[in-house]
Amino acid sequence: MTPSRLLRGALGAAGVAAMALGAVLLLTDRQVGSPAGVLSWLAAAVLLHDGVLVPFVLAVGALLPPRARRPLRAALITAGCLTAVALPVMLRQGQGANPSVLPLDYVRNWGLAMGGVAVVTAGRLLLGRLRRRRERAGRRSRNVTT
């Protein structure tokens, strides 16, 4: 068995174990209000992902130049997932009788995360452009000397 197959099998087994633990906690943990509520939230997350995020990323990616397609699609996927995770706490911030339940500035933190995604994406695009420019210059210099 190759190391990559072994690693893939171990990661798959860890994923199955994590899902089993999640199912057990969903059904037995007293802090979970209702398993049906969690399942409806999961269904909404799947609909949001498959009905909004994926079509949007694919449509935007189809409009982009080929060299920018991968990094910008990755940025859109990351931004969409971060937004999906942060949206519930951003919408509930400041509500409720106990202000210490959601004590952070989640909108600001989400903005910082989005800024980080933008900076990393811009850096990736810039590095790709510099690498292509260097390759072209190397090809030109080889063509001049031969």
N, C-alpha and C positions, 0 to 999 in steps of 0.2 A: 504494500500500500504506500503510495507516494505521500510525502509530507503535506502537500496541498489538500489531498483527499482526506487525510487524517484531521487536518485543521478544519476543513469544511464540515466533516462529520461531528467534531467536537462542538463547533459553533452551532450547528443544527440541534444537537442534543441539549445544549445550554438554552437555546431558544424555546424548545419544547418544554423544558423544565420551568422556564420563566413563565410561559403561558399557563402551565398547570398550576403553578403557585398563584398566579393572578386569578385563575378561576376559583381556586379554593378560597382565597381571600375575599373575592367578590361574594361568595355564597356564605361565608362564616364571619366576616369582620362586622362588628357592631357599628363602626363608623360609616359604613356604606349604607346610605339611606334606603335605597331599594335597588336590587339588581336590575329591575326593568328600567329604572331611570338611567343607570349606567349603560345598559344596552342601547337605549334610545340615543344617548350621547355618542356612543360609538358608531351607531348607524348614521347619525348626522355628520360625524367626522368623515366617514367613508363617502357619503354623498358630497360633502364639501371638497374632498380630495379628488374624487373621480368626476364630479360634475362641474367643478369650477377650476381648481388648481391645474389639473392635468391638461384640459383643453386650452386654458389660457397660456400655459407654458409652451405647448405644442404650436399654437397659433403664432405667438410672438417669435418663437424659434424659427418658424417657416419664413418669417419676414426679415430675419437677420442675415447679414452676410455670413457665409460659411465659417470664416475664421473666428467670428465672435459668438457663434451659435452655442458651443459647449459651455464656455464660461458664463454666458448670460443665462442660459437655461439653468445651470447649477445655482446661480445667484437667485433666480426666480423661485426655484424649488425650495432653497434654504429660507428665503424671505417668507414664502407662503407657509412653510411648516412652523417657523418661528412665530408668525402671526397667529396661526391656528392655536398654538400652545399658549400664547400670551393673551389672546382675546378675552377669555373668560375672566381673568383677573383684572384686565384693564377695564372691562365693563362693570365689574363689581366694586372697584376701588372706591372707598369712601362711603359705602353703603353698609348698613347694619349697625347694631348697638355697640359692638366692640371694635373700635378703630385699630386695635393691635392685630387683628386677624390678617389684614392685608396692609402691612405698615410701609411698604416700599413705594417708590414712584415708578409704577410699572410702565406707564406711557414713556417716561424718559428712558428707562432701561431698554424698552423695546426699540426706541429710536437709536440708542447707542448700538444695539445689536444690528439694526439695519445699516447703520453707518459702517460698522465693521464689515458686514457683508459687501457693501459698496466698495470699501477700500481694498479688500482682498480681491474682489473681482476686477477692479481697475488695475491693480498690480499685476494680476494674471494676464490681462489684456496687454498691458505695457510690456511685460516680459516676452510675450509671444511676438509682439511687433519688433522688439529689439532683436530677438533671436532670428526672425525672418530677414531682417535688414542685414545682420551679420552673415547669414548664410548667402544672401545675394552678393554681398561684397566679397566673400570668399570665392564664390563661383566666378565673379568678374576677374579677380586677380589671377585665378588659375587659367582662365581663358586668355588673358593678356600674356602670360608667361609661356604658354604652349604654342 
